[in-house]
Amino acid sequence: FPSHDIYDKKIGLFDQPFIVRHNGEAIREWDIVRKNTDTKFGKNPEDFDLFQIGIYDEITGTVENLQPHTHLASGV
């Protein structure tokens, strides 16, 4: 499964990673939180970008890091 993370451009750090079955699902989830003004992502969407950062192997429980990370969507 793809492993994803939100990058905060203002502070230069990634948030907590999350795993979904497909990049399209990650983009859908990202659209939900970035449009919700009750979240930090919705309050300042220009500060954030969505990346695929790795691949999670559910059999071994390991995450393979992708370098470079794959940019999937911007906050705006």
N, C-alpha and C positions, 0 to 999 in steps of 0.2 A: 504494500500500500504506500502511496506517496505520503511523505511527512512534510508539513507546512509550518510556516511561521510568519508573523507580522513584524516587519522592521519599522522601528520608530526613527525616522530621519532626524528629528529634532535632538534626540539624546544619543543617537548612534548605537542603539542596542536592539536585539531581537526580543520579542515577547516569549511567552510559553509556547512551545511547539504543539501542534495537533495533527492527528492522523485521520484521514478519510479514505474512502475507497478509490477516489478518482479526482483528478485536478478540477474537473467541472463541479464536483461537489464542494470542493474547497472554495472555489470562486462564488458559488451560491451562498455559502455560509458567510463569506467575506462581505458580499453585498448586503446581507441582512444586518450584520453588526455595524458596518460603516454608514448605513442609513439611519440607524437608531441613535438619536441624539442623547439618549441616556447612557451611552457608552463613551469611553475616551476616544474611540475610533470615529464615532459619529460626531462628536463635538469638534474635532480637529482632523477631518479626513485627509487633508493635504499633508499631514505629518507621517502618514503610514503607507506602506506597500506590502503586498502579499507575495511571498516566495515559496517555491518548493525547495526544501533544504536537504531532503534525503529520501531514502526508500526504507520503509519498515518491513522487516521479515517477521511475519507472525509465527512462523515455526521456530525460529531460533531466538526471537525476542531482541534482535539487533537492528540498529539503524545504520544504513550506509549513507555517509555524508556525500552530498553532491557538491562538486566544486567546478565551476562557479555555481552558485545557487541560481535557480530559474525564476525570473520575475514573471508573475502571473497577472497581477492587477495592481493598479494604483488606488489610492483612497478617493481620488477625485476623477 
